[in-house]
Amino acid sequence: MRTVTVGTRGSTLALAQTHWVVARLKEEWPETDFRIQTIATKGDRNRASLISMAKEGDKGFWIKEIEDALLAKRIDIAVHSLKDLPTSQPEELEVASIPKRVDARDVLIGKEGMKRLADLPQGARVGTSSVRRKAFLKAFRPDLQIVGLRGNIDTRLAALASDEYDAIILAAAGLIRTEMRHRIDEFIEPDIMLPAPGQGALALETRADDDLTVEVAYAIHDHTTDDRITAEREFLAGLGAGCMAPVGAHATVKGGILTLEGWVAALDGSQVLRATTSGDPSECAELGAELANDTLGQGAQALVDAAHEQIA
Ligand SMILES: NCc1[nH]cc(CCC(=O)O)c1CC(=O)O
């Protein structure tokens, strides 16, 4: 029996999504034995200094150790949240497969009487440490107070019980995958808060020359998800921005047409540039690049640069 070792971080979410991936792979490859290996990353060990790590240009703080394990052949497939994966991989590695995406939206979870964003009282305190969520929240409701909120999903949900927050914002996908959908009070529509590029999608990374494993992983590839997230990530890349930028992107495919929406915001929400384009899904990369150029033409570079400076 062939054995494929699947590597992941050890958080509840990372393990839940890896168990889901392995169950899907096992359906396609019943003769293969899949093992799960957990790996601690710098992001797991040192949560407090995410911002300072970003300042050092250390983009892959959730993935470096996992990619090292792939290169050293300790694991064969790495499972990542796609939105945490930099837009390019080391030369010896590749994203071999992108499974079907779950809900890309952000959600609100609130205390009693604080269950809808539009209905929150004046000056309500909303927990998030995402610059994108903060900027779009401030643009929608300048009165809201944004309070930092870090940690894995369990930590963030527990923090809501404290006095510091009236409501918190999380990705729907994380709650759905950890069987906590029932905790969601409101799905925030993309016309209020555009999701992060790739939110709700996973990436299976392999060694580029490991043909057998690439084939195993590719069996659960979803072409429509791939087209959508390619458009979203090309938009982000075209802006020269990373996952710490106040940038949202969301692509949908309906009736054979891909529609991509992209937003770039000032950190304080005082300005949001919005653009949209559509075309054939096979043109997904070009559509992303074109949309980045469109927002650059509207002055997006100044917003991205200002965000880089303020965060650094
Ligand atoms: N940055 C952390 C992170 N990375 C992936 C998810 C879960 C959602 C997903 O798969 O996109 C989360 C938590 C969150 O943003 O609430």
The ligand as a MOL file (V3000), in Angstrom:
LIG
                    3D

  0  0  0     0  0            999 V3000
M  V30 BEGIN CTAB
M  V30 COUNTS 16 16 0 0 0
M  V30 BEGIN ATOM
M  V30 1 N -5.8700 34.5330 8.9060 0
M  V30 2 C -6.3190 33.4300 9.6920 0
M  V30 3 C -7.2230 32.5230 8.9430 0
M  V30 4 N -6.7870 31.8410 7.8550 0
M  V30 5 C -7.8360 31.1120 7.3490 0
M  V30 6 C -8.9260 31.3390 8.1640 0
M  V30 7 C -10.2420 30.6810 7.9700 0
M  V30 8 C -10.9710 31.0260 6.7260 0
M  V30 9 C -10.4410 30.5900 5.4160 0
M  V30 10 O -10.1730 29.3970 5.1570 0
M  V30 11 O -10.3290 31.4650 4.5600 0
M  V30 12 C -8.5660 32.2270 9.1870 0
M  V30 13 C -9.4050 32.7490 10.2860 0
M  V30 14 C -10.2040 33.9750 9.9550 0
M  V30 15 O -9.8170 34.7640 9.0990 0
M  V30 16 O -11.2540 34.1790 10.5720 0
M  V30 END ATOM
M  V30 BEGIN BOND
M  V30 1 1 1 2
M  V30 2 1 2 3
M  V30 3 1 3 4
M  V30 4 2 3 12
M  V30 5 1 4 5
M  V30 6 2 5 6
M  V30 7 1 6 7
M  V30 8 1 6 12
M  V30 9 1 7 8
M  V30 10 1 8 9
M  V30 11 2 9 10
M  V30 12 1 9 11
M  V30 13 1 12 13
M  V30 14 1 13 14
M  V30 15 2 14 15
M  V30 16 1 14 16
M  V30 END BOND
M  V30 END CTAB
M  END
